[in-house]
Amino acid sequence: MLRSSTIRMVLMALLLLSCTATSAYASMFELEIVPISKINEDPTVYDSTMAYRRISVIGNITELNKQSASIDDNTSEPLRIDITKTEFFEGFNVSDEIMVTGEFVYNPLGDDILTPSYVLHYPVRNLGLVNISDVITDPAKYNGKYLIVAGNLTSVEMSMGRYTVLAEDEEGNSLKVLYYGSTELQVGDQAKITGLYNGRILHSETMGLDKSPLSITTLIPGFSSLLGAIAILSMALLLKSKRRND
């Protein structure tokens, strides 16, 4: 029978793993946050045509239609947002607080505009595990939010430094995924994908095999084989030291 001191050490190791678990959020969707007032004060600093850069801006939607959109943060003039990709704004309404990550373009004639790469609800929302069928049925409900889906990979194609993936559920519903990373997953693999759903596409930096519900990865989100090896080795050394002291 394990002694109480040994049990405590095992629990402490598991707690350490849970605290060091990797975040589900991918940083490429949330970059340096620049106040709208700062952009208005000196727009040339943030002009992406002079030096390519992407920034994140937070504000409330003051205008949203098929022709134009704008946001403000109650400290300055509204910032105009490019509305070309209208699907980015599905489910958003005037007065909603959002985060827009994209490229700002300064025009001396006064037609400054921010072209979005991603549009998120703010504060950021993480819905956890969601059925692909639910996302397909009501895309506006999930647009601009983080979520996790599980499905069978029916297509995995590499192009322009990223993967275009199709994940399919048991009912045959397919979700398009743009994966920004490296992977050895292939067509036919059952995958679990974490990312930002925006513009009817799941943008992801985290994709892996869908583990058994009883796996330690499921019990402790973010658990990796490296962390596991370190934890097991640490517990073994602690137990060995304890026996010597006894």
Helices and strands as residue ranges (DSSP letters): H 4-19, G 27-29, H 36-41, G 43-46, E 55-64, E 69-72, E 79-81, G 86-89, E 97-105, E 113-121, E 126-129, H 132-137, H 139-142, E 145-159, E 162-168, E 174-179, E 190-198, E 201-209, H 216-219, H 225-245
